[in-house]
Amino acid sequence: MDIQEKIRQQVTGSPVVLYMKGTPQMPQCGFSQLAVQVLNACGVREFQSFNVLADPEIRQGVKDYANWPTVPQLYVKGEFVGGSDIMREMYESGELQKLLEGIAQKA
């Protein structure tokens, strides 16, 4: 399986998927930490995450897949949403909460 197919399966395999540096419990950069904080602020406690630092092929592959040059990257229902800045803007406007309503497992 090529890397693009693997990523397609990952982003469609869970309702909320975050490619990030590190893990939700231990983010390895401020942008990834912000992305996790925004998801938590939306009430999302469980989501699929992939540490791009652990797999260079995935790290470059997600950039190509979304045609987006940076990580983190958020996918909701298989669709690319954006990075941490877009997530923050969408959260501040209420758009992200609406997008995540009813699909994310909440604690």
Backbone bond lengths (Angstrom), bond angles and torsions (degrees), N, CA, C in turn:
res aa  C-N    CA-C-N  psi(-1)  N-CA   C-N-CA  omega(-1)  CA-C   N-CA-C  phi
1 M - - - 1.460 - - 1.532 108.23 -
2 D 1.319 115.90 132.70 1.458 117.79 178.75 1.528 110.20 -80.33
3 I 1.329 115.12 166.19 1.468 120.61 -172.21 1.526 111.72 -64.52
4 Q 1.318 118.32 -35.68 1.471 120.02 -179.67 1.525 110.96 -66.59
5 E 1.317 117.23 -38.25 1.461 120.43 177.04 1.525 110.49 -67.61
6 K 1.317 116.33 -39.84 1.472 120.59 177.95 1.531 110.40 -60.80
7 I 1.326 116.66 -44.73 1.470 120.90 178.92 1.526 110.19 -65.03
8 R 1.331 117.19 -42.05 1.468 119.70 178.04 1.519 110.62 -57.79
9 Q 1.321 117.19 -43.23 1.466 120.86 178.30 1.532 111.12 -64.88
10 Q 1.328 116.95 -38.78 1.464 120.07 179.03 1.525 111.25 -64.77
11 V 1.334 117.66 -47.25 1.467 119.90 -175.10 1.525 112.63 -72.20
12 T 1.328 116.60 -22.06 1.468 118.82 178.27 1.526 111.84 -97.95
13 G 1.319 117.30 -5.40 1.460 121.20 -176.36 1.520 115.09 -82.67
14 S 1.319 117.53 -15.53 1.467 122.82 179.44 1.517 108.30 -141.28
15 P 1.334 117.25 151.88 1.470 118.85 -179.46 1.528 113.51 -65.16
16 V 1.343 117.22 -33.93 1.458 121.41 -178.84 1.528 107.92 -128.85
17 V 1.328 115.79 121.50 1.466 121.49 -178.31 1.531 108.14 -130.12
18 L 1.332 114.87 132.02 1.459 120.39 178.30 1.527 109.34 -125.66
19 Y 1.323 115.78 120.28 1.470 121.40 170.05 1.521 105.40 -90.83
20 M 1.321 115.77 127.38 1.455 119.59 -173.02 1.519 110.52 -148.97
21 K 1.317 115.56 170.29 1.455 121.79 172.37 1.522 106.53 -94.70
22 G 1.330 115.88 114.90 1.451 121.14 -176.39 1.514 110.65 95.40
23 T 1.324 114.60 -155.99 1.463 121.86 -179.16 1.525 108.93 -124.45
24 P 1.335 117.87 163.94 1.463 118.44 177.61 1.535 112.34 -57.72
25 Q 1.326 116.95 -32.76 1.459 120.92 179.67 1.524 112.10 -77.98
26 M 1.348 117.04 -24.62 1.453 121.38 -179.13 1.532 110.65 -145.89
27 P 1.327 116.33 74.66 1.465 119.60 177.84 1.530 110.47 -61.60
28 Q 1.328 115.76 145.07 1.463 120.48 -177.29 1.534 113.16 -104.01
29 C 1.332 117.18 6.51 1.465 119.86 172.98 1.528 108.29 -154.71
30 G 1.301 115.69 159.70 1.458 120.64 -177.51 1.525 113.81 -63.70
31 F 1.333 116.79 -33.81 1.457 119.88 -179.94 1.528 110.75 -68.18
32 S 1.334 116.24 -40.56 1.466 119.91 177.27 1.523 110.37 -66.61
33 Q 1.325 116.53 -39.00 1.460 120.33 177.49 1.522 110.54 -62.06
34 L 1.325 117.21 -43.04 1.464 121.47 177.79 1.524 110.85 -61.07
35 A 1.334 117.14 -42.92 1.465 120.83 -179.82 1.535 110.98 -59.80
36 V 1.321 116.72 -44.05 1.469 121.23 178.77 1.526 109.78 -64.80
37 Q 1.328 117.48 -42.67 1.467 121.27 179.53 1.526 111.34 -62.26
38 V 1.315 117.19 -40.25 1.466 120.68 179.21 1.525 110.21 -65.18
39 L 1.340 117.31 -44.96 1.470 119.71 177.43 1.521 110.39 -60.32
40 N 1.326 117.16 -43.64 1.462 120.49 178.45 1.525 111.39 -62.56
41 A 1.329 117.03 -39.57 1.467 120.94 179.00 1.528 111.36 -64.43
42 C 1.332 115.92 -26.45 1.475 120.91 176.29 1.525 111.54 -82.57
43 G 1.325 116.70 -1.17 1.458 120.70 -179.91 1.514 113.76 90.64
44 V 1.322 117.47 3.94 1.464 121.23 -179.58 1.524 108.02 -83.43
45 R 1.309 115.93 116.19 1.464 120.55 -179.30 1.525 111.57 -107.56
46 E 1.318 116.19 -27.02 1.456 119.97 -179.24 1.518 108.90 -123.89
47 F 1.317 114.28 125.08 1.457 121.22 177.52 1.514 107.48 -154.31
48 Q 1.311 115.81 159.27 1.460 120.41 178.76 1.517 108.09 -82.51
49 S 1.322 116.70 130.15 1.462 119.72 176.67 1.518 109.71 -127.96
50 F 1.320 114.80 152.05 1.452 121.71 177.75 1.515 108.15 -130.97
51 N 1.325 115.99 125.99 1.457 122.90 179.50 1.525 108.64 -83.78
52 V 1.318 117.22 106.02 1.462 120.38 -177.20 1.525 112.38 -69.64
53 L 1.323 117.53 -18.52 1.462 120.06 178.21 1.527 111.55 -71.08
54 A 1.324 116.23 -21.94 1.465 120.72 -179.17 1.527 112.57 -84.25
55 D 1.330 117.13 -12.63 1.462 120.34 -175.77 1.528 109.94 -146.90
56 P 1.336 117.20 96.55 1.469 120.43 -178.00 1.531 113.23 -58.09
57 E 1.328 117.09 -31.67 1.463 120.11 179.23 1.529 110.62 -65.44
58 I 1.327 116.93 -41.98 1.471 121.39 176.07 1.533 109.71 -67.19
59 R 1.320 116.20 -41.19 1.470 120.48 -178.18 1.524 111.15 -55.59
60 Q 1.332 116.99 -47.47 1.464 119.86 178.21 1.525 110.60 -77.50
61 G 1.314 116.79 -36.11 1.459 121.55 -176.76 1.514 113.53 -60.45
62 V 1.342 117.90 -40.66 1.468 119.08 -179.45 1.530 111.30 -69.15
63 K 1.315 116.07 -31.70 1.468 119.32 177.24 1.531 110.12 -64.50
64 D 1.329 115.26 -40.82 1.463 120.12 178.18 1.525 111.22 -72.03
65 Y 1.329 116.63 -40.17 1.468 122.09 -176.36 1.527 111.02 -58.93
66 A 1.316 116.30 -46.97 1.469 120.67 -177.22 1.527 112.80 -94.09
67 N 1.341 116.29 -5.73 1.458 120.33 -172.15 1.530 109.69 54.02
68 W 1.339 114.51 45.36 1.460 123.20 -178.07 1.519 106.71 -130.93
69 P 1.329 119.27 124.65 1.467 121.02 -167.62 1.525 116.66 -78.50
70 T 1.319 117.85 -8.28 1.468 118.53 -172.27 1.525 112.33 -127.09
71 V 1.319 114.26 165.80 1.457 124.56 174.36 1.517 104.63 -123.84
72 P 1.322 120.02 139.82 1.458 128.57 16.31 1.530 113.44 -79.75
73 Q 1.336 112.82 162.85 1.458 121.79 174.43 1.519 108.26 -135.55
74 L 1.319 116.27 130.49 1.464 122.32 179.41 1.525 109.99 -106.95
75 Y 1.333 114.51 135.17 1.465 122.24 174.23 1.524 107.89 -122.73
76 V 1.316 115.97 134.49 1.465 121.49 175.91 1.524 107.21 -126.23
77 K 1.319 115.87 124.27 1.464 122.46 -177.00 1.528 111.55 52.54
78 G 1.322 116.24 40.88 1.454 121.34 176.52 1.513 115.23 80.97
79 E 1.332 117.79 -3.49 1.462 121.67 -177.64 1.526 110.58 -104.66
80 F 1.317 115.72 136.50 1.461 121.15 177.52 1.524 109.56 -68.61
81 V 1.339 116.13 129.29 1.466 121.48 178.70 1.519 110.04 -100.10
82 G 1.333 116.71 -50.73 1.462 120.20 -179.89 1.506 111.29 151.74
83 G 1.324 114.84 -169.86 1.456 121.91 178.52 1.517 111.54 -94.37
84 S 1.315 115.84 -167.22 1.467 120.15 -173.21 1.526 112.71 -64.94
85 D 1.329 118.67 -36.43 1.472 120.34 179.33 1.523 111.04 -64.82
86 I 1.330 116.38 -44.37 1.468 120.22 178.01 1.522 110.02 -65.80
87 M 1.333 116.78 -40.53 1.470 120.13 177.24 1.522 110.46 -58.56
88 R 1.337 116.74 -45.06 1.472 120.33 -179.57 1.521 110.45 -63.33
89 E 1.338 117.50 -45.14 1.471 120.87 179.54 1.527 110.84 -61.36
90 M 1.333 115.95 -43.44 1.475 119.82 179.80 1.522 110.94 -66.25
91 Y 1.323 117.05 -36.00 1.468 120.93 177.60 1.524 109.84 -65.20
92 E 1.325 116.33 -46.27 1.472 120.51 -177.83 1.522 112.02 -63.49
93 S 1.334 117.07 -30.23 1.467 120.24 179.38 1.531 112.47 -89.00
94 G 1.343 117.04 -10.10 1.463 121.05 -178.20 1.522 113.59 90.44
95 E 1.329 117.30 -5.85 1.473 120.86 -178.35 1.528 112.45 -64.50
96 L 1.331 116.59 -40.07 1.457 119.49 -176.12 1.526 111.16 -67.08
97 Q 1.323 116.76 -40.01 1.465 119.93 178.15 1.525 110.30 -60.62
98 K 1.335 116.95 -41.87 1.471 120.53 178.66 1.521 110.97 -64.54
99 L 1.331 116.33 -41.76 1.463 121.16 179.74 1.534 111.18 -62.29
100 L 1.323 116.92 -37.62 1.461 121.53 -176.16 1.520 113.36 -87.74
101 E 1.333 117.51 -9.78 1.460 121.49 -177.79 1.517 111.99 -56.29
102 G 1.321 115.20 126.21 1.457 120.43 172.51 1.511 116.24 77.41
103 I 1.330 118.97 -3.51 1.466 118.53 179.96 1.510 112.67 -114.28
104 A 1.304 117.31 -23.57 1.458 120.25 -178.36 1.526 109.13 -95.05
105 Q 1.314 114.29 140.57 1.466 118.82 175.87 1.525 108.01 -72.11
106 K 1.300 115.71 130.12 1.456 120.16 -176.95 1.519 110.10 -114.79
107 A 1.321 114.32 150.36 1.482 118.67 -178.61 1.516 109.74 -96.08
